[in-house]
Amino acid sequence: MLPVVSFTMLPTAMVVSVSRKNGLAWDAVISCEMIGVYKAEPEAYATAARWLALEPSQILMVACHNFDLNGAHRAGFRTAFVRRPLEWGPEGPPDPNPNLPYDFVEDDFEGLVRSVTSRSSEIAPAPRASSQSSGATQVR
């Protein structure tokens, strides 16, 4: 099974609280609040990859926001755009369609699971060697 990490701009306490209330179990939570730099700054993605002891190309960033996926793409992450038309209410999201050729484009998370599972040998992460101790738990 591939590790699942919440990499978010939301405050850490909020992510933990909402995740508990909704029964979501993450292998790790990385908030930009922890890093001190926010997405889509390259340093945010580089720090997340370093804390996970992974090369950026071993990480699949999943989002419904082009700005976030574009930043992840520029940082060397693999990318998955999942349409979430109701996230912004009845008017819909400001950017409902992908604006780059992402690795995956799906209409829902079930479709993403099918697509990623069918290609998991291509994206299964292997930890990178690191001489630095980041203090973060390594996800395998």
N, C-alpha and C positions, 0 to 999 in steps of 0.2 A: 504494500500500500504506500502511496506517495504521501509525504508529510503535507499538512495543510496549515498554513500560517496566515494570520491576519496581519497585514501590513497596511496601516491606516493612518489617516491624518487626525482621526478622532482622539480625544483624551483616553489614556489607558484605562482609567477607572470606568469610564462609560462603556468601553468595549467589553471589559470583564463583566460588568453588571448586565448589559444587554445579552451577552452570550450566555450567561448563566440562566437568565430568565427564559431564553429561547432554546435551551438544551444544546447549544453549540459547543463542541469541544475542539479546541485548537491545539496543535502541537506546540505553537508559540504565538505570542502576540507581540508585534513590534509596532509601536506608535511613533509617529514623527515627533511627538512630544518627548519621547525618550531620547531620540537622536539629537533634537535641537535644530533640525533642518527639515523643511517640509517638501513634499512632493510638489512639483516635478523637478526639484533641484537634483542634479546628478549625485551629489553627496548622500542624499537620503537613500537612494537605491544601492549605492556602493556600500554604505554602512550596513544596510539590511543583509546584503549578500555576505559581507565579512562576518557579521554576527551569526549567520547560519552556516558558516564555513563552506560556502558553495561559490562556484563561479557564477557570474550573472547568467550565462547561457544555460545553466542548470535549473534556473528558476522560471516558472510560468506565472506571470502576473495576470490575474483575472480581474476585470473591471468592466463597467459600462460607461466609463468616462474616457473620452479620447485624450484629454490632457494627461491623465495618469498613465495610460497605456503608451502614449507617445514618449513620455519621460522614461518609462521602463524600457521601451524599445531602444531609445538612444543610449541607455545604460547597458545594453546587451542582453536584457532579459528576453525570454520568449513571451508572447502575449496572446491573450484570449479576450475577445470582446463578447460579452453576453448582454443581449438587449434586455432592458428592464423598463418597459414603457410606462409602468405605473409608479416608478420610484419618485417622480416629480409631481405626482398628482394627475388630474385629468388632462392638463395641458401637455403632458409628456415632457421628456427630457430635452434640454437645449441642443444636444448633439446625439440624436438617436441612431445614427449610422456610423460605422467605422470610417475613419479618414485615412488609414494606412492599411496595407495588406498584412493584417495580423496573422499569427500562426493558426488561430482558431477564431471563427465567428459563429456564434450560436444564438438561437432565440430563447433558450432557457438553460438552466443548470443541468437538467437531465441530459440534454443533448451534449453539453460540454463533457459530462462524465463519460458518455458513450464514446465521444471522439478522443478524449484523453486516454481512456482505458485501451482503446484500439491502437493507440500510438505510444503507450507508456514506455516501451523499450527505448524509444527515441528521447524521452525526456526524464527518465528516472535519474534522480540526482545521485552522484557519488561525492562524498565529502572531499574537499580539497585539503591539502596539507597546509598548515598554518604555523608559523613560528610565533605569532602573536597570541596572547591570551586576551580575549575580548570580554570575558566574564559572562558571556551568554551561553545558554544551553545549546549544544550542538544537536541539530535535528538530523536524524538519519532515516 
